[in-house]
Amino acid sequence: MLVAAAVCPAPPLLVPEVAAGAAAELDEARTACSDALAVLAASRPDVLVVVGSADAEHQGPYPQGSRGGFHGYGVDAEVRLGEGEEGPRPLPASLAVGAWLLGRARWGAAPVEGLAVAASLETGRCLETGRELAAADERVALLVMGDGSACRTLKAPGYLDERAAAFDAAAGRALGSADTDALAALDPVLAAELQAAGRAPWQVLAGAAEGAGLGGRLLYEDAPYGVGYFVAAWS
């Protein structure tokens, strides 16, 4: 059963070494992520699953101890998903950022696993995946890594799309109120057009939280660099 969840953005720029001189610009987001992780720890889970999106090559489960890094961004920084032997393959970027957040918080409240889903995974399969995660143990917590649209400004990765602000506003309301129906209603086609990589992980969360009676709080919402970032805590 799902007992708590934290939603955090997944850009490698959250890691100060990657952001370099611009690191201070995301200090508020990092603080909010720390607050959300504190909610997870307080829930005393039996297991924590970090959920993020990835390409086809990197989909699937990642056992505790799996490692990743940010060498592709010119930074010699490695991370590990909890304690344990090194996994058979490196973490995708979304899970690596989650592992970094957990390491920064000195997470030790429960064993940690990872799950990478395709950003294009259809809604029904996302919901079913979430239900399976919630049913895997008596007290399950999720750290859900994902961004909103990447089309909020002219300089955004996906350029400006007038639909992006409304999409992000709907996502923010749903994440802030733990509205599983509203998350499940997010349009996968529109999300793909807006490059919103968080849609699939958020819908996994929606499936996991069905019937759990959790409430939500939106701790951070902004669009630096033209990308929608959200931090929320569900408990």
C-alpha positions in Angstrom: 0.0 0.0 0.0 1.2 3.5 -0.8 1.8 5.5 2.4 3.6 8.5 1.0 5.0 10.0 -2.2 7.4 12.9 -3.2 7.3 14.4 -6.6 10.5 16.2 -7.7 11.9 17.6 -11.0 14.5 15.5 -12.8 16.9 17.9 -14.5 20.6 17.1 -13.9 20.9 20.9 -13.3 19.6 20.1 -9.7 23.1 18.8 -9.1 25.2 21.8 -8.2 28.3 20.5 -9.9 26.4 20.2 -13.2 24.8 23.6 -12.9 28.1 25.2 -12.0 27.8 29.0 -11.9 24.0 28.8 -12.2 23.6 26.4 -9.2 22.0 29.1 -6.9 19.1 29.5 -9.4 17.7 26.1 -8.2 18.4 26.5 -4.5 14.7 26.9 -3.7 13.8 23.7 -5.7 16.5 21.7 -3.9 15.2 22.9 -0.5 11.7 21.9 -1.5 12.9 18.5 -2.6 14.6 18.0 0.8 11.3 18.9 2.6 9.4 16.4 0.4 11.9 13.6 1.2 11.5 14.4 4.9 7.8 13.5 4.4 8.8 10.2 2.9 11.1 9.3 5.8 8.4 10.2 8.3 6.0 7.8 6.7 8.3 4.9 7.8 8.0 2.9 4.6 9.2 -0.7 4.1 10.5 0.2 0.7 11.1 3.3 -1.4 10.8 3.1 -5.2 12.3 5.9 -7.3 10.2 6.2 -10.5 11.4 8.2 -13.6 11.2 8.1 -17.3 13.9 6.8 -19.7 14.4 5.8 -23.3 13.7 2.2 -24.5 17.2 1.0 -23.7 17.0 2.0 -20.1 13.5 1.0 -19.1 12.7 -1.5 -16.4 13.6 -2.1 -12.7 16.9 -1.1 -11.0 17.9 -2.9 -7.9 19.3 -1.3 -4.8 23.0 -0.5 -5.2 22.6 0.5 -8.9 24.9 3.3 -9.8 24.8 6.3 -12.2 26.6 9.5 -12.8 26.7 12.8 -14.7 29.8 12.2 -16.9 27.8 13.2 -19.9 27.5 16.7 -18.5 31.3 17.0 -18.0 31.0 16.3 -14.2 32.9 13.5 -12.5 30.1 12.8 -10.0 28.8 9.3 -9.3 25.6 8.3 -7.4 24.2 5.1 -6.0 20.6 4.0 -5.4 20.9 3.0 -1.8 23.4 0.6 -0.3 24.2 -2.7 -2.0 26.2 -4.3 -4.8 26.5 -2.5 -8.1 23.6 -3.2 -10.4 24.0 -4.6 -13.9 23.5 -1.4 -15.8 23.9 2.4 -15.1 20.9 4.5 -13.9 19.2 6.6 -16.5 19.4 10.4 -15.8 16.0 10.7 -14.0 16.9 8.0 -11.5 20.4 9.3 -11.1 19.0 12.7 -10.1 16.7 10.9 -7.6 19.7 9.0 -6.3 21.6 12.2 -5.9 18.7 13.7 -3.9 18.6 10.7 -1.6 22.3 10.8 -1.1 22.1 14.5 -0.3 19.4 13.7 2.3 21.4 10.8 3.7 18.4 8.5 3.1 18.4 5.5 5.4 14.8 5.1 6.2 14.2 2.1 4.0 15.6 0.0 1.2 15.6 1.7 -2.2 14.7 0.4 -5.7 14.3 2.1 -9.0 11.9 1.8 -11.9 12.3 3.6 -15.3 9.3 3.8 -17.5 9.0 5.0 -21.1 7.9 8.6 -21.4 5.5 7.4 -24.1 3.9 4.6 -21.9 0.2 4.7 -22.4 -2.0 5.8 -19.5 -3.6 2.5 -18.7 -0.3 0.7 -18.4 1.1 3.6 -16.2 -1.8 3.2 -13.8 -1.5 -0.6 -13.7 2.3 -0.3 -13.0 1.5 2.0 -10.1 -1.1 -0.4 -8.7 1.5 -3.2 -8.9 4.1 -1.1 -7.1 1.6 -0.2 -4.3 0.7 -3.9 -3.8 4.3 -5.1 -3.6 4.7 -4.4 0.2 2.7 -3.2 3.2 4.2 0.2 3.3 5.4 1.6 0.0 6.7 5.1 -0.6 7.5 6.6 -4.1 10.0 9.3 -5.2 8.6 10.3 -8.5 11.0 12.2 -10.8 9.6 14.2 -13.7 9.3 17.6 -15.4 6.4 19.4 -16.9 6.4 21.0 -20.3 9.6 22.1 -21.9 7.9 24.8 -24.0 7.2 27.7 -21.6 9.4 30.4 -23.2 11.1 31.2 -26.5 14.4 29.9 -25.1 12.9 26.7 -23.7 14.2 23.4 -25.1 11.0 22.9 -27.0 10.5 26.6 -27.9 7.3 28.4 -26.9 4.0 26.6 -27.2 0.9 28.5 -26.0 -0.6 25.3 -24.6 2.3 24.7 -22.2 1.2 27.0 -19.4 -2.3 25.5 -19.2 -0.9 22.0 -19.2 1.5 22.8 -16.4 -1.2 24.6 -14.4 -3.4 21.5 -14.6 -0.5 19.2 -13.6 0.4 21.5 -10.7 -3.1 21.5 -9.4 -3.3 17.7 -9.6 0.1 17.2 -7.9 -0.7 19.7 -5.2 -4.1 18.2 -4.3 -3.2 14.5 -4.8 -5.9 14.3 -7.4 -5.3 10.9 -9.0 -8.2 11.3 -11.5 -6.8 14.6 -12.8 -3.3 13.1 -13.2 -4.8 10.1 -15.0 -6.6 12.5 -17.3 -3.4 14.2 -18.6 -3.2 13.7 -22.3 -0.2 11.6 -23.4 -0.2 13.0 -26.9 -0.2 16.6 -25.7 2.4 15.8 -23.1 4.7 14.4 -25.8 4.2 17.4 -28.0 5.1 19.6 -25.0 8.1 17.4 -24.1 6.6 16.8 -20.6 8.7 13.8 -19.5 6.9 13.7 -16.1 3.6 12.6 -17.5 4.2 8.9 -17.4 5.8 8.8 -13.9 3.0 11.0 -12.5 0.4 8.6 -13.9 2.3 5.7 -12.3 1.9 7.6 -9.1 -1.8 8.1 -9.8 -2.3 4.3 -10.1 -0.3 3.6 -6.9 -2.3 6.2 -4.9 -5.8 4.9 -5.9 -7.8 4.3 -2.7 -4.8 5.3 -0.4 -6.6 8.4 0.9 -3.4 10.6 0.6 -3.5 14.4 0.8 -1.1 16.5 -1.2 0.9 19.8 -0.8 2.6 21.7 -3.6 6.0 22.8 -2.2 7.5 24.4 -5.3 6.3 25.4 -8.8 8.3 27.4 -11.3 9.5 27.3 -14.9 13.2 28.2 -14.9 14.8 27.7 -18.3 11.3 27.4 -19.8 10.6 24.0 -18.2 7.9 23.3 -15.7 9.3 22.1 -12.4 7.1 20.9 -9.5 7.8 19.6 -6.0 5.0 18.0 -4.1 4.5 15.8 -1.0 1.7 13.3 -0.6 1.0 11.7 2.8 
